[in-house]
Amino acid sequence: MKTLHDRTVEAIADAIRSSVPKHEFVYTKVEWQPMEDFPECLETLDVVVVSKQPSFDGTDKRPFLGWLIALTTVIDVVDGSTFEADFIDRPNLLMRTAAHEHLLFDPTGDLMRPQMQGFRTGDEMERLTSCNHGVFYSSGKYRLDFLDGRFTAAPCDTYHEERAFDSAMKGKRGVPSEEIRRVIANGKREAKRLRR
């Protein structure tokens, strides 16, 4: 029987697979070897989006990523047994390496508030405020939502849609999912208008 953690990992990966650009690849339960603490450090990442296909470990056919492959997005599903590693240690390691985005999700909502938290690196680390409302805009041009207890994803114009969403939701808390969907739809229309 699959655990809640494993079911959540599969649900996230299934949602985003059809939404990432064709040059991006989605993998689950990836073994990652960062350069830091090489060769002792080997991390297992729940969901990764990469722009290059990883090699596969010959023993159990699990994807394996070395430090030369840039991680576009890393998604960790947090549970009680991995909380400290996922919430504290991993973000620090990812910030010092090649990951561009890091999303944390707590399927029970017992360990983190809000239960979805996202970060993006650039000149400095940016906390993604849209995640407070269960919406993650990836720089990989897709959106992952967790509304009404399920994941959905769609391609998007991240630059414009994320800004429109953040502007409309600024300072709001506890917004019903119907209102969040309306704000997402308005952001899509605004992005289309700006691209003309």
Biotite code that builds the C-alpha atoms (Angstrom):
import biotite.structure as struc

atoms = struc.array([
    struc.Atom([0.000, 0.000, 0.000], chain_id="A", res_id=1, res_name="MET", atom_name="CA", element="C"),
    struc.Atom([1.338, 3.414, -0.959], chain_id="A", res_id=2, res_name="LYS", atom_name="CA", element="C"),
    struc.Atom([1.905, 6.017, 1.721], chain_id="A", res_id=3, res_name="THR", atom_name="CA", element="C"),
    struc.Atom([0.372, 9.490, 1.666], chain_id="A", res_id=4, res_name="LEU", atom_name="CA", element="C"),
    struc.Atom([3.846, 10.803, 0.822], chain_id="A", res_id=5, res_name="HIS", atom_name="CA", element="C"),
    struc.Atom([4.180, 8.513, -2.219], chain_id="A", res_id=6, res_name="ASP", atom_name="CA", element="C"),
    struc.Atom([0.642, 9.235, -3.446], chain_id="A", res_id=7, res_name="ARG", atom_name="CA", element="C"),
    struc.Atom([1.314, 12.981, -3.155], chain_id="A", res_id=8, res_name="THR", atom_name="CA", element="C"),
    struc.Atom([4.608, 12.707, -5.068], chain_id="A", res_id=9, res_name="VAL", atom_name="CA", element="C"),
    struc.Atom([2.821, 10.826, -7.869], chain_id="A", res_id=10, res_name="GLU", atom_name="CA", element="C"),
    struc.Atom([-0.077, 13.315, -7.958], chain_id="A", res_id=11, res_name="ALA", atom_name="CA", element="C"),
    struc.Atom([2.295, 16.288, -8.297], chain_id="A", res_id=12, res_name="ILE", atom_name="CA", element="C"),
    struc.Atom([4.393, 14.616, -11.006], chain_id="A", res_id=13, res_name="ALA", atom_name="CA", element="C"),
    struc.Atom([1.304, 13.479, -12.935], chain_id="A", res_id=14, res_name="ASP", atom_name="CA", element="C"),
    struc.Atom([-0.173, 16.989, -12.810], chain_id="A", res_id=15, res_name="ALA", atom_name="CA", element="C"),
    struc.Atom([2.902, 18.796, -14.151], chain_id="A", res_id=16, res_name="ILE", atom_name="CA", element="C"),
    struc.Atom([4.150, 16.259, -16.758], chain_id="A", res_id=17, res_name="ARG", atom_name="CA", element="C"),
    struc.Atom([1.785, 17.463, -19.477], chain_id="A", res_id=18, res_name="SER", atom_name="CA", element="C"),
    struc.Atom([2.355, 21.135, -18.631], chain_id="A", res_id=19, res_name="SER", atom_name="CA", element="C"),
    struc.Atom([6.135, 21.500, -18.719], chain_id="A", res_id=20, res_name="VAL", atom_name="CA", element="C"),
    struc.Atom([7.753, 22.623, -21.987], chain_id="A", res_id=21, res_name="PRO", atom_name="CA", element="C"),
    struc.Atom([8.906, 19.838, -24.334], chain_id="A", res_id=22, res_name="LYS", atom_name="CA", element="C"),
    struc.Atom([12.591, 20.366, -23.470], chain_id="A", res_id=23, res_name="HIS", atom_name="CA", element="C"),
    struc.Atom([11.937, 19.762, -19.749], chain_id="A", res_id=24, res_name="GLU", atom_name="CA", element="C"),
    struc.Atom([11.657, 16.370, -18.048], chain_id="A", res_id=25, res_name="PHE", atom_name="CA", element="C"),
    struc.Atom([9.834, 15.400, -14.830], chain_id="A", res_id=26, res_name="VAL", atom_name="CA", element="C"),
    struc.Atom([11.183, 12.625, -12.607], chain_id="A", res_id=27, res_name="TYR", atom_name="CA", element="C"),
    struc.Atom([10.309, 11.272, -9.180], chain_id="A", res_id=28, res_name="THR", atom_name="CA", element="C"),
    struc.Atom([12.508, 9.793, -6.455], chain_id="A", res_id=29, res_name="LYS", atom_name="CA", element="C"),
    struc.Atom([15.713, 10.996, -8.060], chain_id="A", res_id=30, res_name="VAL", atom_name="CA", element="C"),
    struc.Atom([19.115, 10.328, -6.542], chain_id="A", res_id=31, res_name="GLU", atom_name="CA", element="C"),
    struc.Atom([21.103, 13.578, -6.681], chain_id="A", res_id=32, res_name="TRP", atom_name="CA", element="C"),
    struc.Atom([24.831, 13.964, -6.112], chain_id="A", res_id=33, res_name="GLN", atom_name="CA", element="C"),
    struc.Atom([25.653, 17.614, -5.409], chain_id="A", res_id=34, res_name="PRO", atom_name="CA", element="C"),
    struc.Atom([29.253, 18.799, -5.631], chain_id="A", res_id=35, res_name="MET", atom_name="CA", element="C"),
    struc.Atom([29.105, 19.978, -2.032], chain_id="A", res_id=36, res_name="GLU", atom_name="CA", element="C"),
    struc.Atom([30.324, 17.231, 0.320], chain_id="A", res_id=37, res_name="ASP", atom_name="CA", element="C"),
    struc.Atom([31.170, 15.049, -2.692], chain_id="A", res_id=38, res_name="PHE", atom_name="CA", element="C"),
    struc.Atom([31.263, 12.036, -2.704], chain_id="A", res_id=39, res_name="PRO", atom_name="CA", element="C"),
    struc.Atom([29.541, 11.418, 0.648], chain_id="A", res_id=40, res_name="GLU", atom_name="CA", element="C"),
    struc.Atom([26.419, 13.501, 0.045], chain_id="A", res_id=41, res_name="CYS", atom_name="CA", element="C"),
    struc.Atom([23.649, 11.723, -1.874], chain_id="A", res_id=42, res_name="LEU", atom_name="CA", element="C"),
    struc.Atom([20.148, 13.201, -1.679], chain_id="A", res_id=43, res_name="GLU", atom_name="CA", element="C"),
    struc.Atom([16.826, 11.681, -2.761], chain_id="A", res_id=44, res_name="THR", atom_name="CA", element="C"),
    struc.Atom([14.572, 14.316, -4.308], chain_id="A", res_id=45, res_name="LEU", atom_name="CA", element="C"),
    struc.Atom([10.823, 13.669, -4.520], chain_id="A", res_id=46, res_name="ASP", atom_name="CA", element="C"),
    struc.Atom([10.051, 15.453, -7.808], chain_id="A", res_id=47, res_name="VAL", atom_name="CA", element="C"),
    struc.Atom([12.497, 17.247, -10.094], chain_id="A", res_id=48, res_name="VAL", atom_name="CA", element="C"),
    struc.Atom([12.151, 19.135, -13.344], chain_id="A", res_id=49, res_name="VAL", atom_name="CA", element="C"),
    struc.Atom([15.352, 19.196, -15.390], chain_id="A", res_id=50, res_name="VAL", atom_name="CA", element="C"),
    struc.Atom([16.266, 20.307, -18.904], chain_id="A", res_id=51, res_name="SER", atom_name="CA", element="C"),
    struc.Atom([18.434, 17.258, -19.553], chain_id="A", res_id=52, res_name="LYS", atom_name="CA", element="C"),
    struc.Atom([17.614, 13.586, -19.202], chain_id="A", res_id=53, res_name="GLN", atom_name="CA", element="C"),
    struc.Atom([19.402, 12.004, -16.248], chain_id="A", res_id=54, res_name="PRO", atom_name="CA", element="C"),
    struc.Atom([21.332, 8.783, -16.349], chain_id="A", res_id=55, res_name="SER", atom_name="CA", element="C"),
    struc.Atom([19.784, 5.797, -14.637], chain_id="A", res_id=56, res_name="PHE", atom_name="CA", element="C"),
    struc.Atom([21.267, 3.688, -11.892], chain_id="A", res_id=57, res_name="ASP", atom_name="CA", element="C"),
    struc.Atom([21.769, 0.212, -13.330], chain_id="A", res_id=58, res_name="GLY", atom_name="CA", element="C"),
    struc.Atom([20.622, -1.602, -10.196], chain_id="A", res_id=59, res_name="THR", atom_name="CA", element="C"),
    struc.Atom([17.119, -0.266, -9.623], chain_id="A", res_id=60, res_name="ASP", atom_name="CA", element="C"),
    struc.Atom([16.547, 1.990, -12.645], chain_id="A", res_id=61, res_name="LYS", atom_name="CA", element="C"),
    struc.Atom([16.178, 5.090, -10.481], chain_id="A", res_id=62, res_name="ARG", atom_name="CA", element="C"),
    struc.Atom([17.112, 8.391, -12.134], chain_id="A", res_id=63, res_name="PRO", atom_name="CA", element="C"),
    struc.Atom([20.498, 9.693, -11.009], chain_id="A", res_id=64, res_name="PHE", atom_name="CA", element="C"),
    struc.Atom([21.597, 13.323, -11.387], chain_id="A", res_id=65, res_name="LEU", atom_name="CA", element="C"),
    struc.Atom([25.151, 14.495, -10.995], chain_id="A", res_id=66, res_name="GLY", atom_name="CA", element="C"),
    struc.Atom([26.228, 17.983, -10.054], chain_id="A", res_id=67, res_name="TRP", atom_name="CA", element="C"),
    struc.Atom([26.628, 19.076, -13.693], chain_id="A", res_id=68, res_name="LEU", atom_name="CA", element="C"),
    struc.Atom([22.892, 18.805, -14.432], chain_id="A", res_id=69, res_name="ILE", atom_name="CA", element="C"),
    struc.Atom([21.044, 21.968, -13.469], chain_id="A", res_id=70, res_name="ALA", atom_name="CA", element="C"),
    struc.Atom([17.876, 21.405, -11.469], chain_id="A", res_id=71, res_name="LEU", atom_name="CA", element="C"),
    struc.Atom([15.130, 23.691, -12.740], chain_id="A", res_id=72, res_name="THR", atom_name="CA", element="C"),
    struc.Atom([12.622, 22.835, -10.017], chain_id="A", res_id=73, res_name="THR", atom_name="CA", element="C"),
    struc.Atom([12.805, 20.596, -6.946], chain_id="A", res_id=74, res_name="VAL", atom_name="CA", element="C"),
    struc.Atom([9.571, 19.665, -5.173], chain_id="A", res_id=75, res_name="ILE", atom_name="CA", element="C"),
    struc.Atom([9.775, 18.041, -1.751], chain_id="A", res_id=76, res_name="ASP", atom_name="CA", element="C"),
    struc.Atom([6.791, 16.462, -0.027], chain_id="A", res_id=77, res_name="VAL", atom_name="CA", element="C"),
    struc.Atom([7.301, 17.031, 3.692], chain_id="A", res_id=78, res_name="VAL", atom_name="CA", element="C"),
    struc.Atom([6.391, 14.452, 6.307], chain_id="A", res_id=79, res_name="ASP", atom_name="CA", element="C"),
    struc.Atom([7.245, 13.906, 9.969], chain_id="A", res_id=80, res_name="GLY", atom_name="CA", element="C"),
    struc.Atom([10.239, 11.657, 9.265], chain_id="A", res_id=81, res_name="SER", atom_name="CA", element="C"),
    struc.Atom([11.884, 14.055, 6.783], chain_id="A", res_id=82, res_name="THR", atom_name="CA", element="C"),
    struc.Atom([10.715, 17.438, 8.056], chain_id="A", res_id=83, res_name="PHE", atom_name="CA", element="C"),
    struc.Atom([14.055, 18.777, 9.303], chain_id="A", res_id=84, res_name="GLU", atom_name="CA", element="C"),
    struc.Atom([15.941, 17.588, 6.225], chain_id="A", res_id=85, res_name="ALA", atom_name="CA", element="C"),
    struc.Atom([13.278, 18.858, 3.785], chain_id="A", res_id=86, res_name="ASP", atom_name="CA", element="C"),
    struc.Atom([12.489, 22.139, 5.526], chain_id="A", res_id=87, res_name="PHE", atom_name="CA", element="C"),
    struc.Atom([15.909, 23.247, 6.809], chain_id="A", res_id=88, res_name="ILE", atom_name="CA", element="C"),
    struc.Atom([18.836, 21.270, 5.426], chain_id="A", res_id=89, res_name="ASP", atom_name="CA", element="C"),
    struc.Atom([17.725, 20.747, 1.811], chain_id="A", res_id=90, res_name="ARG", atom_name="CA", element="C"),
    struc.Atom([16.805, 24.394, 1.068], chain_id="A", res_id=91, res_name="PRO", atom_name="CA", element="C"),
    struc.Atom([20.224, 25.517, 2.312], chain_id="A", res_id=92, res_name="ASN", atom_name="CA", element="C"),
    struc.Atom([21.973, 22.925, 0.148], chain_id="A", res_id=93, res_name="LEU", atom_name="CA", element="C"),
    struc.Atom([19.867, 23.754, -2.917], chain_id="A", res_id=94, res_name="LEU", atom_name="CA", element="C"),
    struc.Atom([20.563, 27.470, -2.500], chain_id="A", res_id=95, res_name="MET", atom_name="CA", element="C"),
    struc.Atom([24.293, 26.803, -2.666], chain_id="A", res_id=96, res_name="ARG", atom_name="CA", element="C"),
    struc.Atom([23.996, 24.623, -5.754], chain_id="A", res_id=97, res_name="THR", atom_name="CA", element="C"),
    struc.Atom([22.192, 24.590, -9.063], chain_id="A", res_id=98, res_name="ALA", atom_name="CA", element="C"),
    struc.Atom([18.491, 24.533, -8.164], chain_id="A", res_id=99, res_name="ALA", atom_name="CA", element="C"),
    struc.Atom([16.490, 27.442, -9.503], chain_id="A", res_id=100, res_name="HIS", atom_name="CA", element="C"),
    struc.Atom([13.191, 26.774, -7.695], chain_id="A", res_id=101, res_name="GLU", atom_name="CA", element="C"),
    struc.Atom([12.283, 24.820, -4.579], chain_id="A", res_id=102, res_name="HIS", atom_name="CA", element="C"),
    struc.Atom([8.731, 23.970, -3.623], chain_id="A", res_id=103, res_name="LEU", atom_name="CA", element="C"),
    struc.Atom([7.768, 22.360, -0.325], chain_id="A", res_id=104, res_name="LEU", atom_name="CA", element="C"),
    struc.Atom([4.373, 20.754, 0.189], chain_id="A", res_id=105, res_name="PHE", atom_name="CA", element="C"),
    struc.Atom([2.895, 19.322, 3.396], chain_id="A", res_id=106, res_name="ASP", atom_name="CA", element="C"),
    struc.Atom([0.016, 16.994, 2.409], chain_id="A", res_id=107, res_name="PRO", atom_name="CA", element="C"),
    struc.Atom([-1.508, 17.018, 5.905], chain_id="A", res_id=108, res_name="THR", atom_name="CA", element="C"),
    struc.Atom([-1.016, 20.713, 6.649], chain_id="A", res_id=109, res_name="GLY", atom_name="CA", element="C"),
    struc.Atom([0.167, 19.714, 10.138], chain_id="A", res_id=110, res_name="ASP", atom_name="CA", element="C"),
    struc.Atom([3.871, 20.576, 9.759], chain_id="A", res_id=111, res_name="LEU", atom_name="CA", element="C"),
    struc.Atom([3.855, 23.784, 7.703], chain_id="A", res_id=112, res_name="MET", atom_name="CA", element="C"),
    struc.Atom([1.595, 26.795, 7.415], chain_id="A", res_id=113, res_name="ARG", atom_name="CA", element="C"),
    struc.Atom([0.849, 27.516, 4.649], chain_id="A", res_id=114, res_name="PRO", atom_name="CA", element="C"),
    struc.Atom([1.086, 23.940, 3.454], chain_id="A", res_id=115, res_name="GLN", atom_name="CA", element="C"),
    struc.Atom([2.691, 24.987, 0.134], chain_id="A", res_id=116, res_name="MET", atom_name="CA", element="C"),
    struc.Atom([5.831, 27.125, 0.235], chain_id="A", res_id=117, res_name="GLN", atom_name="CA", element="C"),
    struc.Atom([7.992, 28.062, -2.723], chain_id="A", res_id=118, res_name="GLY", atom_name="CA", element="C"),
    struc.Atom([11.322, 29.770, -3.265], chain_id="A", res_id=119, res_name="PHE", atom_name="CA", element="C"),
    struc.Atom([13.207, 30.974, -6.344], chain_id="A", res_id=120, res_name="ARG", atom_name="CA", element="C"),
    struc.Atom([16.846, 31.897, -6.661], chain_id="A", res_id=121, res_name="THR", atom_name="CA", element="C"),
    struc.Atom([18.247, 34.775, -8.629], chain_id="A", res_id=122, res_name="GLY", atom_name="CA", element="C"),
    struc.Atom([20.470, 37.466, -7.224], chain_id="A", res_id=123, res_name="ASP", atom_name="CA", element="C"),
    struc.Atom([18.968, 36.427, -3.882], chain_id="A", res_id=124, res_name="GLU", atom_name="CA", element="C"),
    struc.Atom([16.353, 33.964, -2.662], chain_id="A", res_id=125, res_name="MET", atom_name="CA", element="C"),
    struc.Atom([12.771, 35.058, -3.282], chain_id="A", res_id=126, res_name="GLU", atom_name="CA", element="C"),
    struc.Atom([9.802, 33.630, -1.383], chain_id="A", res_id=127, res_name="ARG", atom_name="CA", element="C"),
    struc.Atom([6.913, 32.980, -3.770], chain_id="A", res_id=128, res_name="LEU", atom_name="CA", element="C"),
    struc.Atom([3.859, 34.569, -2.197], chain_id="A", res_id=129, res_name="THR", atom_name="CA", element="C"),
    struc.Atom([1.434, 32.881, -4.615], chain_id="A", res_id=130, res_name="SER", atom_name="CA", element="C"),
    struc.Atom([2.209, 29.591, -2.830], chain_id="A", res_id=131, res_name="CYS", atom_name="CA", element="C"),
    struc.Atom([0.481, 30.973, 0.270], chain_id="A", res_id=132, res_name="ASN", atom_name="CA", element="C"),
    struc.Atom([-2.730, 30.505, -1.730], chain_id="A", res_id=133, res_name="HIS", atom_name="CA", element="C"),
    struc.Atom([-1.843, 27.053, -3.125], chain_id="A", res_id=134, res_name="GLY", atom_name="CA", element="C"),
    struc.Atom([-0.595, 28.319, -6.485], chain_id="A", res_id=135, res_name="VAL", atom_name="CA", element="C"),
    struc.Atom([2.971, 27.846, -7.763], chain_id="A", res_id=136, res_name="PHE", atom_name="CA", element="C"),
    struc.Atom([4.080, 29.711, -10.883], chain_id="A", res_id=137, res_name="TYR", atom_name="CA", element="C"),
    struc.Atom([7.222, 28.049, -12.196], chain_id="A", res_id=138, res_name="SER", atom_name="CA", element="C"),
    struc.Atom([9.805, 29.915, -14.220], chain_id="A", res_id=139, res_name="SER", atom_name="CA", element="C"),
    struc.Atom([9.556, 26.805, -16.416], chain_id="A", res_id=140, res_name="GLY", atom_name="CA", element="C"),
    struc.Atom([6.314, 28.318, -17.762], chain_id="A", res_id=141, res_name="LYS", atom_name="CA", element="C"),
    struc.Atom([3.770, 26.155, -15.996], chain_id="A", res_id=142, res_name="TYR", atom_name="CA", element="C"),
    struc.Atom([1.481, 26.640, -13.014], chain_id="A", res_id=143, res_name="ARG", atom_name="CA", element="C"),
    struc.Atom([0.790, 24.032, -10.329], chain_id="A", res_id=144, res_name="LEU", atom_name="CA", element="C"),
    struc.Atom([-2.304, 24.541, -8.158], chain_id="A", res_id=145, res_name="ASP", atom_name="CA", element="C"),
    struc.Atom([-3.462, 22.730, -5.045], chain_id="A", res_id=146, res_name="PHE", atom_name="CA", element="C"),
    struc.Atom([-7.089, 23.724, -4.648], chain_id="A", res_id=147, res_name="LEU", atom_name="CA", element="C"),
    struc.Atom([-9.956, 21.743, -3.118], chain_id="A", res_id=148, res_name="ASP", atom_name="CA", element="C"),
    struc.Atom([-7.632, 18.887, -2.195], chain_id="A", res_id=149, res_name="GLY", atom_name="CA", element="C"),
    struc.Atom([-6.245, 18.103, -5.646], chain_id="A", res_id=150, res_name="ARG", atom_name="CA", element="C"),
    struc.Atom([-3.387, 19.114, -7.914], chain_id="A", res_id=151, res_name="PHE", atom_name="CA", element="C"),
    struc.Atom([-3.870, 20.596, -11.357], chain_id="A", res_id=152, res_name="THR", atom_name="CA", element="C"),
    struc.Atom([-1.326, 22.164, -13.682], chain_id="A", res_id=153, res_name="ALA", atom_name="CA", element="C"),
    struc.Atom([-1.327, 24.148, -16.894], chain_id="A", res_id=154, res_name="ALA", atom_name="CA", element="C"),
    struc.Atom([1.181, 25.908, -19.137], chain_id="A", res_id=155, res_name="PRO", atom_name="CA", element="C"),
    struc.Atom([1.360, 29.631, -18.404], chain_id="A", res_id=156, res_name="CYS", atom_name="CA", element="C"),
    struc.Atom([3.117, 32.921, -19.022], chain_id="A", res_id=157, res_name="ASP", atom_name="CA", element="C"),
    struc.Atom([4.782, 32.949, -15.613], chain_id="A", res_id=158, res_name="THR", atom_name="CA", element="C"),
    struc.Atom([6.211, 36.455, -15.818], chain_id="A", res_id=159, res_name="TYR", atom_name="CA", element="C"),
    struc.Atom([2.883, 38.221, -16.409], chain_id="A", res_id=160, res_name="HIS", atom_name="CA", element="C"),
    struc.Atom([0.476, 35.801, -14.741], chain_id="A", res_id=161, res_name="GLU", atom_name="CA", element="C"),
    struc.Atom([2.428, 35.570, -11.486], chain_id="A", res_id=162, res_name="GLU", atom_name="CA", element="C"),
    struc.Atom([2.644, 39.351, -11.208], chain_id="A", res_id=163, res_name="ARG", atom_name="CA", element="C"),
    struc.Atom([-1.090, 39.769, -11.875], chain_id="A", res_id=164, res_name="ALA", atom_name="CA", element="C"),
    struc.Atom([-1.894, 37.059, -9.290], chain_id="A", res_id=165, res_name="PHE", atom_name="CA", element="C"),
    struc.Atom([0.390, 38.539, -6.628], chain_id="A", res_id=166, res_name="ASP", atom_name="CA", element="C"),
    struc.Atom([-1.019, 42.018, -7.214], chain_id="A", res_id=167, res_name="SER", atom_name="CA", element="C"),
    struc.Atom([-4.641, 40.824, -6.923], chain_id="A", res_id=168, res_name="ALA", atom_name="CA", element="C"),
    struc.Atom([-3.953, 38.700, -3.829], chain_id="A", res_id=169, res_name="MET", atom_name="CA", element="C"),
    struc.Atom([-1.692, 41.110, -1.938], chain_id="A", res_id=170, res_name="LYS", atom_name="CA", element="C"),
    struc.Atom([-2.542, 41.115, 1.756], chain_id="A", res_id=171, res_name="GLY", atom_name="CA", element="C"),
    struc.Atom([-5.362, 38.571, 1.433], chain_id="A", res_id=172, res_name="LYS", atom_name="CA", element="C"),
    struc.Atom([-5.651, 35.415, 3.555], chain_id="A", res_id=173, res_name="ARG", atom_name="CA", element="C"),
    struc.Atom([-8.094, 32.527, 3.606], chain_id="A", res_id=174, res_name="GLY", atom_name="CA", element="C"),
    struc.Atom([-9.364, 33.231, 0.108], chain_id="A", res_id=175, res_name="VAL", atom_name="CA", element="C"),
    struc.Atom([-11.904, 30.647, -1.176], chain_id="A", res_id=176, res_name="PRO", atom_name="CA", element="C"),
    struc.Atom([-10.734, 28.477, -4.084], chain_id="A", res_id=177, res_name="SER", atom_name="CA", element="C"),
    struc.Atom([-13.427, 29.909, -6.408], chain_id="A", res_id=178, res_name="GLU", atom_name="CA", element="C"),
    struc.Atom([-11.930, 33.383, -5.929], chain_id="A", res_id=179, res_name="GLU", atom_name="CA", element="C"),
    struc.Atom([-8.409, 32.049, -6.503], chain_id="A", res_id=180, res_name="ILE", atom_name="CA", element="C"),
    struc.Atom([-9.540, 30.425, -9.775], chain_id="A", res_id=181, res_name="ARG", atom_name="CA", element="C"),
    struc.Atom([-11.101, 33.736, -10.851], chain_id="A", res_id=182, res_name="ARG", atom_name="CA", element="C"),
    struc.Atom([-7.832, 35.574, -10.113], chain_id="A", res_id=183, res_name="VAL", atom_name="CA", element="C"),
    struc.Atom([-5.876, 32.935, -12.089], chain_id="A", res_id=184, res_name="ILE", atom_name="CA", element="C"),
    struc.Atom([-8.224, 33.341, -15.071], chain_id="A", res_id=185, res_name="ALA", atom_name="CA", element="C"),
    struc.Atom([-7.935, 37.135, -14.907], chain_id="A", res_id=186, res_name="ASN", atom_name="CA", element="C"),
    struc.Atom([-4.139, 36.804, -14.845], chain_id="A", res_id=187, res_name="GLY", atom_name="CA", element="C"),
    struc.Atom([-4.222, 34.638, -17.980], chain_id="A", res_id=188, res_name="LYS", atom_name="CA", element="C"),
    struc.Atom([-6.350, 37.245, -19.781], chain_id="A", res_id=189, res_name="ARG", atom_name="CA", element="C"),
    struc.Atom([-4.047, 40.053, -18.654], chain_id="A", res_id=190, res_name="GLU", atom_name="CA", element="C"),
    struc.Atom([-0.939, 38.165, -19.806], chain_id="A", res_id=191, res_name="ALA", atom_name="CA", element="C"),
    struc.Atom([-2.534, 37.531, -23.214], chain_id="A", res_id=192, res_name="LYS", atom_name="CA", element="C"),
    struc.Atom([-3.413, 41.224, -23.526], chain_id="A", res_id=193, res_name="ARG", atom_name="CA", element="C"),
    struc.Atom([0.151, 42.270, -22.651], chain_id="A", res_id=194, res_name="LEU", atom_name="CA", element="C"),
    struc.Atom([1.665, 39.901, -25.242], chain_id="A", res_id=195, res_name="ARG", atom_name="CA", element="C"),
    struc.Atom([-0.287, 41.528, -28.102], chain_id="A", res_id=196, res_name="ARG", atom_name="CA", element="C"),
])
